[in-house]
């Protein structure tokens, strides 16, 4: 190997070739997966040692021009995402990187126009697109569904679409919550929902109707701590007080708990029980110890990464995966002794 005083701040392929005393095309072949096993091992070793000495890293973008793959996965998030989806985003990025790819995050903001978001994604020639549930509320789905890029919807069941999807059976989950509350003697149920017209919320109300019951309050929340706190005050200053409040998200449930305990000096669960949805990390802390519906996020993310691999091999394939939830019983509810 030639000893060269190469001054380039960013060493190039030609610098490596000169240092290893080989041709630039040989260096290119060493770093091209298509040539694996076709270059003499002694030559490979010389090139790799030279690259290490110079601090040379192959240009991933340049390689993508040959392979037609960028190893970039687009993750499209909604504008308003609480702790639950921030947690999902971090885990998605970690798993994507662990698979040898890179994640690019885009915000589906309707105020800037969905065409611009789609254009931004397309600029990077991504291999696949993951759209999380909050972003599916916008018209962006129409653009991505018509794209030839493999599309995966995360945490929402899809209808009339060719996209692949990973989701939890939230209808079954809220029905289980309704059964649990009724079977444990709760009668005056306050319900802080997400969007009132969502299937999940309608299913919870319909399940209670099977017991000839209905929530005494149904108020649309915003999936935030502040939202839960304010709505709890409304419910607890009304004429009829709930004996349990079911929230469509853990952040709202924790806001409810603090309003019940700190604003009104009441006890959870002896005066008012509280149930959440998501099982975010804070909900299991001793200060809340919240009864909640757990979604198997880690398993869902692993499944999503596996689906990406399948779709890259067969882009026209549709893969649908449904997961069950689990009701985690903690100290914010009373269990009926029968």
TIMARFI-646786 format. One record per residue (C-alpha): chain; residue number from 1; x, y, z. Coordinates in steps of 0.25 Angstrom, whole numbers, plus 5000, padded with zeros to 4 digits. Layout:
NODE   chaine   num     px     py     pz
NODE        A   NUM      X      Y      Z
...
***
This chain:
NODE   chaine   num     px     py     pz
NODE        A     1   5000   5000   5000
NODE        A     2   5005   5014   4996
NODE        A     3   5007   5024   5007
NODE        A     4   5001   5036   5003
NODE        A     5   5000   5050   5009
NODE        A     6   4986   5052   5004
NODE        A     7   4981   5066   5009
NODE        A     8   4966   5065   5006
NODE        A     9   4957   5068   5017
NODE        A    10   4947   5058   5012
NODE        A    11   4954   5046   5005
NODE        A    12   4949   5042   4992
NODE        A    13   4948   5028   4985
NODE        A    14   4961   5033   4976
NODE        A    15   4968   5036   4989
NODE        A    16   4966   5021   4994
NODE        A    17   4970   5016   4981
NODE        A    18   4983   5023   4981
NODE        A    19   4986   5019   4995
NODE        A    20   4983   5005   4992
NODE        A    21   4990   5005   4979
NODE        A    22   4978   5000   4971
NODE        A    23   4969   5006   4961
NODE        A    24   4957   5014   4965
NODE        A    25   4948   5004   4958
NODE        A    26   4953   4993   4968
NODE        A    27   4950   5002   4980
NODE        A    28   4936   5004   4974
NODE        A    29   4934   4989   4973
NODE        A    30   4939   4986   4987
NODE        A    31   4928   4995   4993
NODE        A    32   4917   4990   4983
NODE        A    33   4909   4978   4989
NODE        A    34   4907   4973   4975
NODE        A    35   4922   4970   4974
NODE        A    36   4923   4963   4987
NODE        A    37   4932   4950   4986
NODE        A    38   4936   4954   4972
NODE        A    39   4949   4962   4976
NODE        A    40   4961   4956   4982
NODE        A    41   4961   4956   4997
NODE        A    42   4975   4961   4997
NODE        A    43   4970   4973   4989
NODE        A    44   4958   4975   4997
NODE        A    45   4967   4975   5010
NODE        A    46   4976   4986   5004
NODE        A    47   4964   4995   5000
NODE        A    48   4957   4993   5013
NODE        A    49   4970   4997   5021
NODE        A    50   4973   5009   5012
NODE        A    51   4958   5013   5014
NODE        A    52   4960   5012   5029
NODE        A    53   4973   5019   5029
NODE        A    54   4967   5031   5022
NODE        A    55   4954   5031   5029
NODE        A    56   4946   5028   5016
NODE        A    57   4932   5025   5016
NODE        A    58   4924   5021   5003
NODE        A    59   4914   5031   4998
NODE        A    60   4901   5024   5001
NODE        A    61   4893   5034   4992
NODE        A    62   4903   5030   4980
NODE        A    63   4901   5015   4983
NODE        A    64   4886   5017   4983
NODE        A    65   4887   5022   4969
NODE        A    66   4892   5008   4965
NODE        A    67   4883   5000   4973
NODE        A    68   4870   5008   4972
NODE        A    69   4869   5007   4987
NODE        A    70   4872   5018   4997
NODE        A    71   4870   5011   5010
NODE        A    72   4862   5022   5014
NODE        A    73   4848   5020   5021
NODE        A    74   4838   5032   5022
NODE        A    75   4830   5033   5035
NODE        A    76   4819   5043   5033
NODE        A    77   4813   5048   5047
NODE        A    78   4801   5056   5050
NODE        A    79   4802   5071   5054
NODE        A    80   4797   5068   5068
NODE        A    81   4803   5056   5075
NODE        A    82   4803   5054   5090
NODE        A    83   4813   5046   5098
NODE        A    84   4808   5033   5092
NODE        A    85   4812   5036   5078
NODE        A    86   4825   5042   5082
NODE        A    87   4828   5029   5088
NODE        A    88   4824   5022   5076
NODE        A    89   4833   5031   5067
NODE        A    90   4845   5029   5075
NODE        A    91   4843   5014   5075
NODE        A    92   4841   5014   5060
NODE        A    93   4853   5021   5057
NODE        A    94   4862   5012   5066
NODE        A    95   4856   5000   5059
NODE        A    96   4858   5005   5045
NODE        A    97   4872   5009   5048
NODE        A    98   4875   4995   5054
NODE        A    99   4870   4989   5041
NODE        A   100   4881   4997   5034
NODE        A   101   4872   5008   5029
NODE        A   102   4870   5022   5032
NODE        A   103   4857   5029   5036
NODE        A   104   4852   5043   5031
NODE        A   105   4841   5049   5038
NODE        A   106   4830   5058   5032
NODE        A   107   4819   5065   5038
NODE        A   108   4805   5064   5031
NODE        A   109   4801   5079   5033
NODE        A   110   4788   5082   5026
NODE        A   111   4791   5097   5027
NODE        A   112   4803   5096   5017
NODE        A   113   4796   5087   5007
NODE        A   114   4797   5072   5006
NODE        A   115   4803   5073   4992
NODE        A   116   4815   5080   4998
NODE        A   117   4817   5069   5008
NODE        A   118   4816   5058   4997
NODE        A   119   4826   5066   4989
NODE        A   120   4836   5066   5001
NODE        A   121   4835   5051   5003
NODE        A   122   4836   5049   4988
NODE        A   123   4849   5057   4987
NODE        A   124   4856   5047   4995
NODE        A   125   4852   5035   4987
NODE        A   126   4849   5027   5000
NODE        A   127   4848   5012   4999
NODE        A   128   4835   5011   5008
NODE        A   129   4825   5020   5015
NODE        A   130   4820   5018   5029
NODE        A   131   4808   5027   5032
NODE        A   132   4803   5028   5047
NODE        A   133   4789   5028   5051
NODE        A   134   4788   5043   5054
NODE        A   135   4793   5047   5040
NODE        A   136   4782   5038   5033
NODE        A   137   4772   5048   5037
NODE        A   138   4776   5057   5026
NODE        A   139   4775   5056   5011
NODE        A   140   4790   5052   5010
NODE        A   141   4785   5037   5010
NODE        A   142   4779   5040   4996
NODE        A   143   4792   5044   4991
NODE        A   144   4801   5033   4997
NODE        A   145   4791   5022   4994
NODE        A   146   4792   5025   4979
NODE        A   147   4807   5025   4980
NODE        A   148   4815   5013   4975
NODE        A   149   4824   5013   4988
NODE        A   150   4820   5003   4998
NODE        A   151   4811   5009   5009
NODE        A   152   4808   5004   5023
NODE        A   153   4798   5010   5032
NODE        A   154   4802   5009   5047
NODE        A   155   4791   5007   5058
NODE        A   156   4779   5009   5049
NODE        A   157   4770   4999   5042
NODE        A   158   4768   5003   5028
NODE        A   159   4756   5001   5018
NODE        A   160   4756   5002   5003
NODE        A   161   4771   5004   5002
NODE        A   162   4782   4996   4996
NODE        A   163   4792   5000   5007
NODE        A   164   4797   4990   5017
NODE        A   165   4794   4993   5031
NODE        A   166   4797   4989   5046
NODE        A   167   4786   4992   5056
NODE        A   168   4780   4988   5070
NODE        A   169   4766   4984   5071
NODE        A   170   4761   4996   5079
NODE        A   171   4747   4993   5077
NODE        A   172   4749   4980   5085
NODE        A   173   4757   4988   5095
NODE        A   174   4747   4998   5099
NODE        A   175   4736   4987   5099
NODE        A   176   4745   4980   5110
NODE        A   177   4746   4993   5118
NODE        A   178   4731   4994   5117
NODE        A   179   4729   4980   5122
NODE        A   180   4739   4982   5133
NODE        A   181   4732   4995   5138
NODE        A   182   4718   4989   5138
NODE        A   183   4723   4976   5145
NODE        A   184   4730   4983   5156
NODE        A   185   4717   4991   5159
NODE        A   186   4720   5005   5153
NODE        A   187   4707   5012   5148
NODE        A   188   4710   5027   5146
NODE        A   189   4721   5026   5135
NODE        A   190   4727   5039   5130
NODE        A   191   4734   5037   5117
NODE        A   192   4745   5047   5112
NODE        A   193   4746   5042   5097
NODE        A   194   4754   5045   5085
NODE        A   195   4746   5049   5073
NODE        A   196   4732   5047   5077
NODE        A   197   4729   5041   5063
NODE        A   198   4740   5030   5063
NODE        A   199   4737   5016   5063
NODE        A   200   4744   5013   5076
NODE        A   201   4735   5023   5084
NODE        A   202   4722   5018   5077
NODE        A   203   4726   5004   5081
NODE        A   204   4728   5007   5095
NODE        A   205   4714   5014   5096
NODE        A   206   4707   5003   5088
NODE        A   207   4713   4993   5098
NODE        A   208   4708   5000   5110
NODE        A   209   4694   5001   5103
NODE        A   210   4694   4985   5104
NODE        A   211   4694   4987   5119
NODE        A   212   4683   4997   5117
NODE        A   213   4693   5008   5122
NODE        A   214   4699   5020   5115
NODE        A   215   4710   5030   5120
NODE        A   216   4704   5041   5129
NODE        A   217   4715   5050   5122
NODE        A   218   4721   5049   5108
NODE        A   219   4731   5060   5105
NODE        A   220   4741   5061   5094
NODE        A   221   4756   5062   5099
NODE        A   222   4769   5066   5092
NODE        A   223   4778   5055   5097
NODE        A   224   4785   5064   5106
NODE        A   225   4787   5065   5121
NODE        A   226   4781   5079   5121
NODE        A   227   4769   5074   5114
NODE        A   228   4766   5063   5124
NODE        A   229   4768   5073   5136
NODE        A   230   4758   5083   5130
NODE        A   231   4748   5073   5127
NODE        A   232   4749   5066   5140
NODE        A   233   4746   5080   5147
NODE        A   234   4733   5081   5138
NODE        A   235   4728   5067   5142
NODE        A   236   4731   5069   5156
NODE        A   237   4724   5082   5158
NODE        A   238   4711   5077   5150
NODE        A   239   4699   5073   5158
NODE        A   240   4702   5058   5156
NODE        A   241   4716   5053   5159
NODE        A   242   4722   5041   5152
NODE        A   243   4727   5029   5160
NODE        A   244   4737   5026   5149
NODE        A   245   4743   5034   5137
NODE        A   246   4748   5026   5125
NODE        A   247   4758   5034   5116
NODE        A   248   4762   5031   5102
NODE        A   249   4777   5034   5105
NODE        A   250   4786   5033   5118
NODE        A   251   4790   5047   5117
NODE        A   252   4775   5051   5119
NODE        A   253   4773   5041   5130
NODE        A   254   4785   5046   5138
NODE        A   255   4780   5060   5137
NODE        A   256   4766   5055   5142
NODE        A   257   4773   5048   5154
NODE        A   258   4780   5061   5158
NODE        A   259   4768   5069   5157
NODE        A   260   4760   5059   5166
NODE        A   261   4771   5058   5176
NODE        A   262   4777   5072   5176
NODE        A   263   4766   5081   5172
NODE        A   264   4754   5074   5179
NODE        A   265   4762   5066   5190
NODE        A   266   4755   5053   5186
NODE        A   267   4761   5039   5186
NODE        A   268   4764   5031   5174
NODE        A   269   4758   5020   5174
NODE        A   270   4749   5021   5186
NODE        A   271   4742   5034   5182
NODE        A   272   4744   5033   5167
NODE        A   273   4751   5022   5159
NODE        A   274   4759   5026   5146
NODE        A   275   4762   5017   5134
NODE        A   276   4772   5021   5123
NODE        A   277   4776   5016   5109
NODE        A   278   4790   5013   5103
NODE        A   279   4798   5010   5115
NODE        A   280   4809   5020   5113
NODE        A   281   4821   5019   5122
NODE        A   282   4817   5029   5132
NODE        A   283   4803   5022   5135
NODE        A   284   4811   5011   5143
NODE        A   285   4818   5021   5152
NODE        A   286   4814   5020   5167
NODE        A   287   4808   5034   5167
NODE        A   288   4798   5030   5156
NODE        A   289   4797   5014   5156
NODE        A   290   4787   5016   5145
NODE        A   291   4777   5005   5141
NODE        A   292   4778   5005   5125
NODE        A   293   4777   4998   5112
NODE        A   294   4791   4993   5108
NODE        A   295   4794   4993   5093
NODE        A   296   4806   4984   5089
NODE        A   297   4814   4995   5082
NODE        A   298   4827   4988   5082
NODE        A   299   4821   4976   5075
NODE        A   300   4814   4985   5065
NODE        A   301   4827   4992   5062
NODE        A   302   4834   4979   5060
NODE        A   303   4823   4975   5051
NODE        A   304   4824   4988   5043
NODE        A   305   4839   4986   5040
NODE        A   306   4836   4972   5036
NODE        A   307   4825   4977   5026
NODE        A   308   4835   4987   5020
NODE        A   309   4845   4975   5017
NODE        A   310   4833   4968   5010
NODE        A   311   4828   4980   5002
NODE        A   312   4842   4983   4997
NODE        A   313   4842   4969   4991
NODE        A   314   4828   4970   4986
NODE        A   315   4823   4984   4986
NODE        A   316   4809   4980   4980
NODE        A   317   4806   4971   4992
NODE        A   318   4796   4976   5003
NODE        A   319   4799   4971   5017
NODE        A   320   4789   4973   5029
NODE        A   321   4792   4970   5043
NODE        A   322   4783   4972   5055
NODE        A   323   4787   4971   5070
NODE        A   324   4779   4970   5082
NODE        A   325   4780   4979   5094
NODE        A   326   4781   4976   5109
NODE        A   327   4773   4983   5121
NODE        A   328   4784   4986   5131
NODE        A   329   4777   4986   5145
NODE        A   330   4784   4996   5155
NODE        A   331   4780   5003   5167
NODE        A   332   4771   5014   5161
NODE        A   333   4759   5004   5161
NODE        A   334   4751   4996   5171
NODE        A   335   4749   4982   5169
NODE        A   336   4735   4977   5173
NODE        A   337   4735   4965   5183
NODE        A   338   4724   4956   5178
***
